[in-house]
Amino acid sequence: MHRPEHDEDSFTRVIEQQTAKIPSHYFLSASLLSMAASAMLELRGRERAARFIGSWAAPLLLMGVYNKLVKSNGTH
């Protein structure tokens, strides 16, 4: 059931169309790379940098989920 109050504005539609072009595995790969980089930095004693880079993993995974939802549900 389509409801007019659920329509997205044109800016959101453009963003969703562009992000749908990015393969979902890119987000997973970027997340895993950030975890690996964080571990390497931690082992080298750079704890602040390790925490900063390591904190990217969750947002990257969330962007991947959003990307997958846009692809699955399409844009209207």
N, C-alpha and C positions, 0 to 999 in steps of 0.2 A: 504494500500500500504506500503510495507516494503522497507526502503531505507538503504543501507549499512552505510551511514553517521550518521544514528540515532542509530546504534548498541552501546550497553553499553559494557564497558570493563568487564573482569571477576570479578574484585573486586566489582564493583557495582552490578553485577548479584548475587554474594554471599550475599552481604548485603541485597538486596531486598528479596532473598529467606529466609533469617533468620528473617527479620522483618515481613514477611508475616505470620509467625508462631504465632506471638503475636496477641491475640484477640484485636480487635479495641476498645472494651469497657474499656480495661485497661488504654488507654491513656485518655479517658474521665474521668474515675474514678480518675486517678492521678491528672488531672487538677482540678477537683472539690475538691480533698483533699488539693491541694496547696492553693486554694482560702479559704477553711475553716481554714487551719492552719494560713494563713495570717491574717484572721479576728481575730482569737484567739490571735495571737501575738499583733495585733493592740490594742485590748481591754486590754491587759496586759501592754501596754505602751512601747512595744519593736518595735518602728516604723521602724528602719533600717532593722531588721530581717523580719518584716512583708512585707516590700517592696521587699526584696530579694526573699522570698518564693513566694509572689504573682506574681512576674515577671515570674515564671515558667509556669503559666497557658497557655499563648498563644503558647509558643514553644511546649508544650505537645499536645495541640489541633492540631497544624500543623503537628506534627509527626503522630497523629491519621489519619489525612486527607491523608497524604502520604501513610500510611499503607493501608488505604482503597483503594487508587488508585492502588497501587501495586497488591492488591488482585483482584481488578476489571479488570484491564488490563492485568494482568499476566506478566511474564518475558519471554523474548525471548532468 
